[in-house]
Amino acid sequence: MKLAFIIDPIHKLDPCHDTSVALMEAAHVLGHEVWITQAEYLSVINNQAYAYVQRAELTPIELVDDRWIAVADWYRLSPQEFTPLANFDAVFMRTDPPVNIPYLFATYILDYIDPNQTLVINHPQGIRAANEKMYALQFTQAIPETIVSADKKVIREFLEAKGAAILKPLGNKAGEGILFLQPGDRNFNSILELSTHQGSVPVMVQEYLPAAKDGDKRIILLNGEPIGAINRLSSGADFRNNMATGGTVAATEITEREYEICSQLAPKLREDGLIFVGIDVIGGYLTEVNVTSPTGIREIDRFNGVRLGQKVIEWINSQIK
């Protein structure tokens, strides 16, 4: 196969952590061509999506004393070429959020890839439809009690009813801007003014789940099926469990309740073309559905002795054949 990966600048990626690198490395190890590009290098010409691409060769990382180790020069790139994305068997959209105007414009360009010729992961229309916070709201039997509002009075009443809540900006990633709310906080008005941009931008507010102290589980789904999980734990200096905020990770198993949640999501994910997804679960409740560039593969591989990247690439290959 010939695979294109739309990623952030490759020199900024961490080969020992980033799932994008794990997927590219897996494709390379399995003998497929790996090409990279960036969202700003996309164009539409004669009703076709084009991109400046570079072929990438990667040196696989190694597990040494329970740590991933990469060589200094872990990738090599060919000169840029300008080519239709239809020349590839599959295109991975792996640019990190926020899903801002440039990000949305990139997905519009990807609409000009013929889906009968090239598989796009994840589908650009699916990405646009699936805000990573809002998308979970449709699965009412899986989520904790949640509201979305920019109205200070609505949020205050919810908070007072619940006793504690978590505020999440709708467009951020990696735990950015998430706040713990308590009734009686004298900073409440200021928090809401800042988070909602003076009441003009809605935020998500979820009831606080005490089980968060036991971790925030990331489950990776491939075409709706769970293929692995990792538990993320707070560093102790921060209530957030995200790895990007200093959280640690631990091995875990997928529970019966979590399999049920995945089953609830699977038909909708497939309908929306959301093939590679990471869901977040706390205490048996779905809190987020990550569809842009979900991560966690390196950590799951390290604890479980697996290669999920290869499983993903093999599934892609089976769909193309």
Secondary structure, 3 states (H helix, E strand, C coil): CEEEEECCCHHHCCCCCCHHHHHHHHHHHCCCEEEEECHHHEEEECCEEEEEEEEEEECCCEEECCEEECCCCCEEECCCEEEEHHHCCEEEECCCCCCCHHHHHHHHHHCCCCCCCCEEECCHHHHHHCCCCHHHHHCCCCCCCEEEECCHHHHHHHHHHHCCEEEEECCCCCCCCCEEECCCCCCHHHHHHHHCCCCCCCEEEEECCHHHHHCEEEEEEECCEEEEEEEEECCCCCCCCCHHHCCEEECCCCCHHHHHHHHHHHHHHHHCCCCEEEEEEECCEEEEEECCCCCCHHHHHHHHCCCHHHHHHHHHHHHHC
